[in-house]
Amino acid sequence: MTAAPRPERRAPLQGALVQHRDAGSVDANLQATEDAVAEAAAGGARLVVLAELHTGPYFCQTEDAATFDRAEPIPGPSTRRLGEIARRHGVVLVGSLFERRAPGLYHNTAVVLESDGRLVGTYRKMHIPDDPGYYEKFYFTPGDTGFRPIDTSVGRLGVLVCWDQWYPEAARIMALSGAEVLIYPTAIGWDPEDTPDERERQREAWITVQRGHAVANGLPLVACNRTGHERDPSGASAGAHFWGSSFVAGPQGEFLARAGEQAPEVLAFTLDIARVDTVRRMWPFLRDRRIDAYDPILKRYIDPES
């Protein structure tokens, strides 16, 4: 009997993430994005990931109806500019925009541009926070795209956004739907009035939960955050200090690349997508799932007395 041929092993994927600091205007931020993408592409990147809402400040620190004027349709001006950047530098580009879908209907939306400039997919943020300094429910309607990976020339991308990072269900569904890497554009930081101990607990929790998603699903993961201090336009708080710390983890949660906390950075990384199959053979978590016993997960709360 002739042995079945081995599947061709995929070459490692070269990529980069752009840890972002607000440059003060849409034009300035898009120019900073192009400069960073050019640097990444010169280093061999074929996939570049940008931070959440990277064309401006993180405006959700306060509720202001005039801020809706920042939103734009998708496709729209920023999408076209990002497509031009992707085409010029020959990269698949993952961005994040404030989408105006219709009058009174807005989303926090990730966009994926192919290396020829085409918009090949979008993801509307599903989990919307409402915390001090993160008043996103005022601005964003919860997404309706579901958790569907986006096919590109570099692979099938499981794109989620920021607050989605805390929900294992989102990562799991992306994995079950064939995602080859989990990607999270992010805007998260400290309240400057928090104690140093509290700041470190929050940052480490953010890192740990995402490494857990990588491990539980046997997938590499890219988390791209903002950095720098942004003032609260209302003056009601001390503003937000985004903690940077962008990172890339492998399918066993191992760190593949880590950025610093304080400065913008173009962080290069290499993903061995073929290793996913090896890891999942050793740790067959998807095989051993008890899908016959998981119905209670669809409940908001399970009464222990019921």
Beta strands, then each sheet from edge to edge (+ up, - down):
strand 1: 13-19
strand 2: 47-50
strand 3: 92-102
strand 4: 105-113
strand 5: 119-124
strand 6: 130-131
strand 7: 134-135
strand 8: 150-152
strand 9: 155-159
strand 10: 181-185
strand 11: 189-190
strand 12: 221-224
strand 13: 227-230
strand 14: 240-243
strand 15: 247-249
strand 16: 255-258
strand 17: 265-271
sheet 1: 5+ 4- 3+ 2+ 1+ 17-
sheet 2: 6+ 7-
sheet 3: 8+ 9- 10- 12- 15+ 16-
sheet 4: 11+ 14- 13+
end
